[in-house]
Amino acid sequence: MNEKIYPDSGVELKPFISKNYDRVMNIGSFGFYKGFIHKTIAQMQIQPNDTILDLGCGTGRNAFLMKNYLGEKGIITGLDISEAMKKQFLQKFGNDKNIRFINQRIDVDFDLEQKFDKVFISFVIHGFPHEVRSIVIKNAYHHLKPGGSFYILDFAEFDMEAMPFLYRWVFKTIECKYAFDYIKRNWKALLKNVGFSTFEEHFHMKKYVRLLKAVKNGL
């Protein structure tokens, strides 16, 4: 993808970054990201027979960790629009019949005609305009079974101006204006308005990052 759908977004990556995404994350985090993502995936309490929808799945790095918790009936479906990400995703899983990749935008309405136990999105939703985030949330809600869980791994809610200078400088330098808006929102209230409840939070990285779990209402 050469042209951005949202010019001000920081989650639409340049071709070089897309092709080397896992390596860039390792280097950029000084190796910290590897341990961090293992911990957050463990906090999802994945069950052997879970069906999981990974929105904006990227290279499949997260899905690869999730797979370790699944049994023979567990299934992961990854969605992404990047051809570079698709290639890396498929290389990780080969001909594994329980893992599939679908070339699909998550910021428009879609219907996979399947309901999942868990929907997961990692460091993607903050990079959309707020009105587009609502579409992503509705897609997650629509594709969950009643009682299913939506997991958002992304920035927590915090006051950017109250951050220590170095953290604030890094955040302002690396992130886009949509992220600055994202951290100001009350995400539990927004999710509750859609039909989610029973929230659970796990904080990381000095509480600037959060894994937020929200359960879909209904029986």
C-alpha positions, 0 to 999 in steps of 0.5 A, a space after each residue: 500500500 503506497 498511499 495512506 487512507 488516512 494521511 495523518 495516521 501513524 499505523 499505516 506503515 511505509 513499505 520498508 517498515 512493513 517488510 521489516 516490522 518485527 525486527 523494527 519493533 525489537 530494535 525500537 523497544 531495545 528487546 523489551 517488546 518480545 517479553 511484553 507481548 508474551 505477557 499480554 497474550 497470556 493475560 487473555 486466558 485463551 482456551 484450547 477451543 477458542 476461535 479468535 479474530 485478530 484485527 489488523 493482524 500484521 505479520 502474525 507475531 501475536 497470532 503465533 503466540 496465541 496459537 500456543 494456547 490453542 488445541 486441535 479445534 482452536 482457530 485464529 483468523 487474521 485480517 489485514 490489508 497489507 500485502 507485505 504483512 500477508 506474506 509474513 503472516 503466511 510464512 509463519 504458519 505455512 499450511 496450518 489449517 487452523 490459521 487463516 489470513 483474510 485480506 480485509 479492511 477493518 475500518 469499513 463494515 464487513 461480515 465474515 458470517 462467523 462468530 468468535 470467542 475472542 476478538 483482538 486488536 493490538 496498537 491499531 485502533 489509536 491510529 484511526 480518526 475517532 469516527 472510524 474507531 466506532 466502525 472498528 468497535 462495531 465490527 468487533 461486537 458484530 463478530 463476537 459470540 454473546 459473552 465473547 471478549 474483545 481485547 484492545 491492546 493499546 495506549 491507556 488513558 492518560 494526560 500527555 502533558 503530565 508525562 515525564 519530559 523524555 516519555 512525552 517527547 518520545 510519544 509526541 515524536 513517534 505518534 500521530 495526532 489520532 493517538 493524542 486524541 485516543 488517550 483522552 477518551 473514556 474507552 470503557 464508557 464508549 464500549 459500554 454504549 455499544 453493548 459491552 460490559 464486565 471490563 478488565 484491565 492490565 497495565 504495562 509500561 509505566 501504565 501508559 499501555 493497557 490490555 482492556 477486556 470488554 465482554 459482549 452482553 447477551 446470552 
